[in-house]
């Protein structure tokens, strides 16, 4: 949002790898590019289903030299895997492309796919619908984060949590009852 407000019309967000950060990033982006490398083991084995479903394009990088055949094979495997997922709400059919930054190949095709996706989703209305849904998501995330922060920064709660943890660990009280009591203390303020 800050980058867009500063006038940038294209913003790339890079994550650290497969995990929860991708889900958060997906809820703030218009296009999801999953960048993979071939030849690092069984490519499909270690991929979580969720991240594959989020991808609008899967790009197999390092498709050059001795790795070209492995990249093409991985591309075919990913393409087959993508067909197992339900159709995207955007109407876009996810693609698998190969590229090589070393040989400077495939990158224009990825950019063309991004531009085609943007055009298709603007025309069919999904682009703005998705943006609106993302705004609602972040409204609720902000509320949840603020409530959580207020709860854990409440001096009385901070004082009572260690005692409740001990009681839960000793099975003197259920985790649900401990949570209910702590929430009751907090909501009474």
C-alpha positions as CSV (number, residue, x, y, z in Angstrom):
1,X,0.0,0.0,0.0
2,X,2.8,2.4,0.8
3,X,4.7,1.6,-2.4
4,X,1.5,2.2,-4.4
5,X,0.8,5.4,-2.6
6,X,4.4,6.5,-3.5
7,X,3.5,6.1,-7.1
8,X,4.9,2.7,-8.0
9,X,2.6,0.8,-10.2
10,X,4.5,-2.5,-10.1
11,X,5.7,-3.9,-6.8
12,X,7.5,-7.2,-6.3
13,X,7.3,-8.9,-3.0
14,X,9.8,-11.7,-2.3
15,X,9.3,-14.1,0.5
16,X,11.8,-16.3,2.2
17,X,10.3,-19.7,1.1
18,X,7.4,-22.1,1.5
19,X,5.4,-21.2,4.6
20,X,2.9,-18.9,6.2
21,X,4.5,-15.8,4.8
22,X,3.3,-16.8,1.3
23,X,-0.3,-16.9,2.5
24,X,0.0,-13.4,3.9
25,X,1.6,-12.2,0.7
26,X,-1.1,-13.8,-1.4
27,X,-3.7,-11.7,0.5
28,X,-2.0,-8.5,-0.6
29,X,-0.9,-9.1,-4.1
30,X,-2.6,-9.1,-7.5
31,X,-0.5,-11.9,-9.1
32,X,1.3,-14.8,-7.4
33,X,4.5,-16.1,-9.1
34,X,6.0,-19.2,-7.7
35,X,9.7,-19.5,-8.6
36,X,11.2,-23.0,-8.4
37,X,14.4,-24.6,-9.4
38,X,14.8,-28.0,-11.0
39,X,17.2,-30.7,-9.9
40,X,17.0,-30.0,-6.2
41,X,15.4,-33.4,-5.5
42,X,11.8,-34.5,-6.1
43,X,10.3,-31.1,-6.9
44,X,6.6,-32.1,-6.3
45,X,7.3,-34.1,-3.1
46,X,8.2,-31.1,-0.9
47,X,5.6,-28.6,-2.2
48,X,2.7,-27.8,-0.1
49,X,-0.6,-28.1,-1.9
50,X,-1.7,-24.6,-0.7
51,X,1.2,-22.8,-2.4
52,X,0.7,-24.5,-5.7
53,X,-3.0,-23.6,-5.6
54,X,-2.0,-19.9,-5.1
55,X,0.3,-19.8,-8.0
56,X,-0.8,-17.9,-11.2
57,X,2.5,-18.9,-12.9
58,X,5.1,-21.4,-11.8
59,X,8.5,-20.4,-13.2
60,X,11.2,-23.0,-13.3
61,X,14.5,-21.0,-13.0
62,X,18.0,-22.1,-14.0
63,X,16.7,-23.8,-17.2
64,X,20.1,-23.7,-18.8
65,X,23.2,-25.8,-19.4
66,X,23.1,-29.2,-17.9
67,X,20.0,-28.3,-16.0
68,X,17.8,-27.5,-19.0
69,X,16.4,-31.1,-19.4
70,X,15.7,-31.3,-15.6
71,X,13.9,-27.9,-15.8
72,X,11.8,-29.1,-18.8
73,X,10.9,-32.3,-16.9
74,X,10.0,-30.4,-13.8
75,X,7.9,-28.0,-15.9
76,X,5.9,-31.0,-17.2
77,X,5.4,-32.4,-13.7
78,X,4.2,-29.0,-12.4
79,X,1.9,-28.6,-15.3
80,X,0.3,-32.0,-14.7
81,X,0.0,-31.2,-11.0
82,X,-1.7,-27.9,-11.7
83,X,-4.5,-29.7,-13.6
84,X,-5.4,-31.5,-10.4
85,X,-6.5,-28.3,-8.7
86,X,-9.9,-26.7,-9.1
87,X,-10.4,-23.8,-11.5
88,X,-9.3,-20.4,-10.2
89,X,-11.9,-17.9,-9.2
90,X,-10.1,-15.4,-11.4
91,X,-10.9,-17.5,-14.5
92,X,-7.1,-17.6,-15.1
93,X,-5.5,-21.0,-16.0
94,X,-2.2,-21.2,-14.1
95,X,0.9,-21.7,-16.3
96,X,4.3,-23.3,-16.0
97,X,7.2,-21.5,-17.7
98,X,10.9,-22.0,-17.7
99,X,13.5,-19.3,-17.6
100,X,17.2,-18.7,-17.2
101,X,18.6,-15.5,-15.8
102,X,22.1,-16.7,-16.9
103,X,21.0,-17.1,-20.5
104,X,18.4,-14.3,-20.3
105,X,15.6,-16.6,-21.6
106,X,12.0,-17.0,-20.6
107,X,11.8,-13.8,-18.6
108,X,9.8,-11.9,-21.3
109,X,7.3,-14.8,-21.4
110,X,6.8,-14.5,-17.7
111,X,6.2,-10.8,-17.9
112,X,3.8,-11.3,-20.8
113,X,1.9,-13.8,-18.7
114,X,1.7,-11.3,-15.9
115,X,0.4,-8.6,-18.3
116,X,-2.1,-11.0,-19.8
117,X,-3.4,-12.0,-16.3
118,X,-3.8,-8.3,-15.4
119,X,-5.8,-7.6,-18.5
120,X,-8.0,-10.7,-18.2
121,X,-8.8,-10.0,-14.5
122,X,-9.5,-6.3,-15.1
123,X,-11.9,-7.2,-18.0
124,X,-13.7,-9.9,-16.1
125,X,-13.9,-7.8,-12.9
126,X,-11.9,-10.1,-10.7
127,X,-9.0,-7.6,-10.2
128,X,-11.2,-5.1,-8.3
129,X,-13.2,-7.9,-6.6
130,X,-10.0,-9.4,-5.3
131,X,-8.7,-6.0,-4.2
132,X,-11.9,-5.4,-2.2
133,X,-11.8,-8.8,-0.6
134,X,-8.1,-8.2,0.4
135,X,-9.1,-4.9,2.0
136,X,-11.7,-6.7,4.1
137,X,-9.2,-9.4,5.0
138,X,-6.7,-6.8,6.2
139,X,-9.4,-4.9,8.1
140,X,-10.0,-8.1,10.1
141,X,-6.3,-8.9,10.4
142,X,-5.8,-5.4,11.9
143,X,-8.6,-5.9,14.4
144,X,-7.3,-9.3,15.4
145,X,-3.8,-8.1,15.8
146,X,-4.8,-5.1,17.9
147,X,-7.1,-7.3,20.1
148,X,-4.3,-9.8,20.6
149,X,-1.8,-7.1,21.4
150,X,-4.1,-5.5,23.9
151,X,-4.8,-8.8,25.5
152,X,-1.1,-9.8,25.9
153,X,0.0,-6.4,27.0
154,X,-2.7,-6.1,29.7
155,X,-0.7,-6.1,33.0
156,X,-3.2,-8.2,34.8
157,X,-3.2,-10.8,32.0
158,X,0.6,-10.9,31.9
159,X,0.6,-11.5,35.6
160,X,-2.0,-14.3,35.5
161,X,-0.7,-16.2,32.4
162,X,2.2,-18.0,34.1
163,X,-0.1,-19.3,36.9
164,X,-2.7,-20.5,34.2
165,X,0.1,-22.2,32.2
166,X,1.2,-24.1,35.3
167,X,-2.4,-25.2,36.1
168,X,-2.9,-26.4,32.5
169,X,0.4,-28.3,32.5
170,X,-0.6,-30.0,35.8
171,X,-4.0,-30.8,34.3
172,X,-5.7,-28.9,37.1
173,X,-7.7,-26.9,34.6
174,X,-8.4,-27.5,30.9
175,X,-6.8,-25.2,28.3
176,X,-10.2,-24.0,27.3
177,X,-11.3,-23.1,30.8
178,X,-8.0,-21.3,31.4
179,X,-8.5,-19.3,28.2
180,X,-12.1,-18.5,29.1
181,X,-11.0,-17.2,32.5
182,X,-8.3,-15.1,31.1
183,X,-10.6,-13.7,28.4
184,X,-13.2,-13.0,31.1
185,X,-10.6,-11.0,33.2
186,X,-9.7,-9.0,30.1
187,X,-13.2,-8.3,28.9
188,X,-14.2,-7.1,32.3
189,X,-12.1,-3.9,31.7
